[in-house]
Amino acid sequence: MTMSHNRVGGKSVAPTTRSASPGTSALLLLDLQHDFVRAHGRMAVKTIRGDRFLFLANKLIWHFTDCGEPVLLAGSEFRRTDLVGNVSRRFAAMKGSMGAEIDARLDRADCLYFPKSKSDAFSNRGVDEYLWQRGVSHLYLGGVYTEYSVRSSGLSAISRGFHVTVIRDAVSSNDLLAHYTALEDLRTRGAVIIDSPEILASRPSVAA
């Protein structure tokens, strides 16, 4: 890939059929932003150590990139006019704020960035259009929060006909019960739940 953290707002792209390139995969990482993964972020996920979590995200990025498969980042950029929502989120990841920026520890040079104002990454229609254009049929998910962005994006992907795999050790939440409930809901709806070593070991890099 030659893209470098390009921003996509959702302009229309002529789609191809999902079956155009059977087996093509993509990695979608959700909300790896300062307010969510930094220790003093406004809605920091306290159950993770940001450096380790982001190192795992980087390993997945490098692996998919080496395989020649696209890596997408979706980040929350909440509108300042959403007063009720912003209060409930402690004003985290507001559009244009430092907290909404992708964490600098993430190696995003070959990633494509999609802003969103809702939990669901597919609320930016550019995500679906890009995946259709690339002939992607299998979507791997990681990021925070499991019960919000991961769950809603996963269910949207399933409803659009994607095969979905959630990378269990690459998703997290402050609420462990909600985390496991969301994973089980995704599993019962058709998603596969696996750990990152299975991906890194079973999908050899073309650079190897």
Secondary structure as GFF3:
##gff-version 3
##sequence-region A 1 208
A	DSSP	beta_strand	6	7	.	.	.	ID=ss1
A	DSSP	three_ten_helix	18	20	.	.	.	ID=ss2
A	DSSP	beta_strand	25	30	.	.	.	ID=ss3
A	DSSP	alpha_helix	34	37	.	.	.	ID=ss4
A	DSSP	alpha_helix	50	66	.	.	.	ID=ss5
A	DSSP	beta_strand	71	76	.	.	.	ID=ss6
A	DSSP	alpha_helix	83	88	.	.	.	ID=ss7
A	DSSP	three_ten_helix	98	100	.	.	.	ID=ss8
A	DSSP	beta_strand	112	116	.	.	.	ID=ss9
A	DSSP	three_ten_helix	121	123	.	.	.	ID=ss10
A	DSSP	alpha_helix	125	133	.	.	.	ID=ss11
A	DSSP	beta_strand	138	144	.	.	.	ID=ss12
A	DSSP	pi_helix	146	150	.	.	.	ID=ss13
A	DSSP	alpha_helix	151	159	.	.	.	ID=ss14
A	DSSP	beta_strand	163	172	.	.	.	ID=ss15
A	DSSP	alpha_helix	176	188	.	.	.	ID=ss16
A	DSSP	beta_strand	192	194	.	.	.	ID=ss17
A	DSSP	alpha_helix	196	202	.	.	.	ID=ss18
###
